[in-house]
Amino acid sequence: MKNQNQENAAYLNFIRDLNQMLTDFNITQLNYPNSFK
C-alpha cells in the first residue's frame, strides 16, 4: 500500500506542476497578448 501512496503523490505533484505551468502561460498570454498572434 505504501508504494501506491508514493505513486499517487508523484501523480499529484506532476498535476500540480503542470497546472502551475499552464497558469504561468495564461498569465503570460494576458500580459503579452500580441506576442501570440
Biopython code that builds the backbone (N, CA, C, O; Angstrom):
import numpy as np
from Bio.PDB.StructureBuilder import StructureBuilder

atoms = [
    (1, "MET", "N", (0.832, -1.209, 0.000)),
    (1, "MET", "CA", (0.000, 0.000, 0.000)),
    (1, "MET", "C", (0.866, 1.258, 0.000)),
    (1, "MET", "O", (0.480, 2.295, -0.541)),
    (2, "LYS", "N", (2.028, 1.149, 0.608)),
    (2, "LYS", "CA", (2.930, 2.302, 0.651)),
    (2, "LYS", "C", (3.349, 2.717, -0.759)),
    (2, "LYS", "O", (3.437, 3.905, -1.066)),
    (3, "ASN", "N", (3.607, 1.722, -1.611)),
    (3, "ASN", "CA", (4.014, 2.023, -2.979)),
    (3, "ASN", "C", (2.910, 2.772, -3.720)),
    (3, "ASN", "O", (3.185, 3.688, -4.494)),
    (4, "GLN", "N", (1.667, 2.379, -3.480)),
    (4, "GLN", "CA", (0.535, 3.046, -4.120)),
    (4, "GLN", "C", (0.477, 4.515, -3.707)),
    (4, "GLN", "O", (0.215, 5.389, -4.533)),
    (5, "ASN", "N", (0.721, 4.777, -2.433)),
    (5, "ASN", "CA", (0.699, 6.159, -1.954)),
    (5, "ASN", "C", (1.807, 6.978, -2.597)),
    (5, "ASN", "O", (1.610, 8.150, -2.916)),
    (6, "GLN", "N", (2.970, 6.369, -2.789)),
    (6, "GLN", "CA", (4.076, 7.078, -3.433)),
    (6, "GLN", "C", (3.719, 7.417, -4.877)),
    (6, "GLN", "O", (4.034, 8.505, -5.358)),
    (7, "GLU", "N", (3.061, 6.486, -5.566)),
    (7, "GLU", "CA", (2.649, 6.747, -6.944)),
    (7, "GLU", "C", (1.625, 7.876, -6.987)),
    (7, "GLU", "O", (1.685, 8.749, -7.853)),
    (8, "ASN", "N", (0.688, 7.849, -6.045)),
    (8, "ASN", "CA", (-0.325, 8.906, -6.002)),
    (8, "ASN", "C", (0.316, 10.260, -5.734)),
    (8, "ASN", "O", (-0.067, 11.258, -6.344)),
    (9, "ALA", "N", (1.279, 10.302, -4.835)),
    (9, "ALA", "CA", (1.954, 11.558, -4.514)),
    (9, "ALA", "C", (2.705, 12.084, -5.728)),
    (9, "ALA", "O", (2.674, 13.283, -6.008)),
    (10, "ALA", "N", (3.380, 11.191, -6.453)),
    (10, "ALA", "CA", (4.118, 11.602, -7.643)),
    (10, "ALA", "C", (3.153, 12.138, -8.700)),
    (10, "ALA", "O", (3.447, 13.131, -9.366)),
    (11, "TYR", "N", (2.002, 11.481, -8.851)),
    (11, "TYR", "CA", (0.996, 11.913, -9.818)),
    (11, "TYR", "C", (0.451, 13.289, -9.448)),
    (11, "TYR", "O", (0.308, 14.160, -10.306)),
    (12, "LEU", "N", (0.150, 13.476, -8.171)),
    (12, "LEU", "CA", (-0.378, 14.761, -7.728)),
    (12, "LEU", "C", (0.650, 15.869, -7.904)),
    (12, "LEU", "O", (0.297, 16.989, -8.271)),
    (13, "ASN", "N", (1.915, 15.566, -7.646)),
    (13, "ASN", "CA", (2.972, 16.556, -7.846)),
    (13, "ASN", "C", (3.074, 16.928, -9.315)),
    (13, "ASN", "O", (3.263, 18.097, -9.654)),
    (14, "PHE", "N", (2.950, 15.931, -10.191)),
    (14, "PHE", "CA", (3.010, 16.176, -11.629)),
    (14, "PHE", "C", (1.857, 17.072, -12.068)),
    (14, "PHE", "O", (2.056, 18.027, -12.819)),
    (15, "ILE", "N", (0.656, 16.763, -11.600)),
    (15, "ILE", "CA", (-0.518, 17.557, -11.953)),
    (15, "ILE", "C", (-0.374, 18.990, -11.445)),
    (15, "ILE", "O", (-0.725, 19.945, -12.137)),
    (16, "ARG", "N", (0.149, 19.123, -10.225)),
    (16, "ARG", "CA", (0.324, 20.455, -9.649)),
    (16, "ARG", "C", (1.336, 21.266, -10.453)),
    (16, "ARG", "O", (1.120, 22.449, -10.716)),
    (17, "ASP", "N", (2.431, 20.635, -10.839)),
    (17, "ASP", "CA", (3.443, 21.320, -11.649)),
    (17, "ASP", "C", (2.873, 21.706, -13.009)),
    (17, "ASP", "O", (3.118, 22.806, -13.503)),
    (18, "LEU", "N", (2.106, 20.788, -13.615)),
    (18, "LEU", "CA", (1.510, 21.057, -14.917)),
    (18, "LEU", "C", (0.533, 22.220, -14.815)),
    (18, "LEU", "O", (0.517, 23.111, -15.665)),
    (19, "ASN", "N", (-0.279, 22.199, -13.766)),
    (19, "ASN", "CA", (-1.241, 23.274, -13.555)),
    (19, "ASN", "C", (-0.532, 24.613, -13.373)),
    (19, "ASN", "O", (-0.998, 25.637, -13.873)),
    (20, "GLN", "N", (0.578, 24.608, -12.670)),
    (20, "GLN", "CA", (1.350, 25.840, -12.467)),
    (20, "GLN", "C", (1.924, 26.352, -13.785)),
    (20, "GLN", "O", (1.920, 27.556, -14.042)),
    (21, "MET", "N", (2.414, 25.443, -14.611)),
    (21, "MET", "CA", (2.951, 25.846, -15.913)),
    (21, "MET", "C", (1.858, 26.465, -16.779)),
    (21, "MET", "O", (2.078, 27.486, -17.431)),
    (22, "LEU", "N", (0.678, 25.843, -16.782)),
    (22, "LEU", "CA", (-0.422, 26.370, -17.578)),
    (22, "LEU", "C", (-0.865, 27.727, -17.058)),
    (22, "LEU", "O", (-1.181, 28.625, -17.839)),
    (23, "THR", "N", (-0.887, 27.876, -15.742)),
    (23, "THR", "CA", (-1.259, 29.157, -15.144)),
    (23, "THR", "C", (-0.263, 30.234, -15.535)),
    (23, "THR", "O", (-0.653, 31.340, -15.909)),
    (24, "ASP", "N", (1.025, 29.916, -15.451)),
    (24, "ASP", "CA", (2.063, 30.870, -15.842)),
    (24, "ASP", "C", (1.921, 31.244, -17.312)),
    (24, "ASP", "O", (2.078, 32.408, -17.679)),
    (25, "PHE", "N", (1.623, 30.249, -18.157)),
    (25, "PHE", "CA", (1.470, 30.501, -19.585)),
    (25, "PHE", "C", (0.275, 31.419, -19.843)),
    (25, "PHE", "O", (0.353, 32.328, -20.669)),
    (26, "ASN", "N", (-0.832, 31.177, -19.134)),
    (26, "ASN", "CA", (-2.017, 32.009, -19.312)),
    (26, "ASN", "C", (-1.754, 33.437, -18.858)),
    (26, "ASN", "O", (-2.213, 34.384, -19.497)),
    (27, "ILE", "N", (-1.023, 33.601, -17.763)),
    (27, "ILE", "CA", (-0.667, 34.938, -17.289)),
    (27, "ILE", "C", (0.199, 35.637, -18.331)),
    (27, "ILE", "O", (0.035, 36.832, -18.581)),
    (28, "THR", "N", (1.120, 34.892, -18.936)),
    (28, "THR", "CA", (1.981, 35.459, -19.974)),
    (28, "THR", "C", (1.141, 35.906, -21.169)),
    (28, "THR", "O", (1.386, 36.968, -21.741)),
    (29, "GLN", "N", (0.158, 35.101, -21.540)),
    (29, "GLN", "CA", (-0.710, 35.473, -22.656)),
    (29, "GLN", "C", (-1.486, 36.746, -22.342)),
    (29, "GLN", "O", (-1.656, 37.608, -23.204)),
    (30, "LEU", "N", (-1.957, 36.856, -21.099)),
    (30, "LEU", "CA", (-2.720, 38.039, -20.722)),
    (30, "LEU", "C", (-1.834, 39.282, -20.715)),
    (30, "LEU", "O", (-2.278, 40.369, -21.083)),
    (31, "ASN", "N", (-0.593, 39.118, -20.298)),
    (31, "ASN", "CA", (0.318, 40.252, -20.220)),
    (31, "ASN", "C", (0.839, 40.661, -21.594)),
    (31, "ASN", "O", (1.092, 41.840, -21.843)),
    (32, "TYR", "N", (0.999, 39.676, -22.488)),
    (32, "TYR", "CA", (1.569, 39.951, -23.811)),
    (32, "TYR", "C", (0.704, 39.310, -24.896)),
    (32, "TYR", "O", (1.164, 38.405, -25.592)),
    (33, "PRO", "N", (-0.533, 39.763, -25.049)),
    (33, "PRO", "CA", (-1.444, 39.099, -25.992)),
    (33, "PRO", "C", (-0.980, 39.183, -27.436)),
    (33, "PRO", "O", (-1.275, 38.287, -28.226)),
    (34, "ASN", "N", (-0.256, 40.244, -27.802)),
    (34, "ASN", "CA", (0.144, 40.418, -29.196)),
    (34, "ASN", "C", (1.265, 39.483, -29.610)),
    (34, "ASN", "O", (1.454, 39.240, -30.802)),
    (35, "SER", "N", (2.010, 38.956, -28.655)),
    (35, "SER", "CA", (3.159, 38.118, -28.992)),
    (35, "SER", "C", (2.733, 36.712, -29.404)),
    (35, "SER", "O", (3.567, 35.918, -29.841)),
    (36, "PHE", "N", (1.438, 36.394, -29.268)),
    (36, "PHE", "CA", (0.985, 35.045, -29.612)),
    (36, "PHE", "C", (0.171, 35.021, -30.893)),
    (36, "PHE", "O", (-0.460, 34.012, -31.208)),
    (37, "LYS", "N", (0.178, 36.124, -31.638)),
    (37, "LYS", "CA", (-0.587, 36.158, -32.887)),
    (37, "LYS", "C", (0.293, 35.857, -34.085)),
    (37, "LYS", "O", (-0.189, 35.844, -35.218)),
]
sb = StructureBuilder()
sb.init_structure("model")
sb.init_model(0)
sb.init_chain("A")
sb.init_seg("    ")
for serial, (resi, resn, name, xyz) in enumerate(atoms, 1):
    if name == "N":
        sb.init_residue(resn, " ", resi, " ")
    sb.init_atom(name, np.array(xyz, "f"), 0.0, 1.0, " ", f" {name:<3s}", serial, name[0])
structure = sb.get_structure()
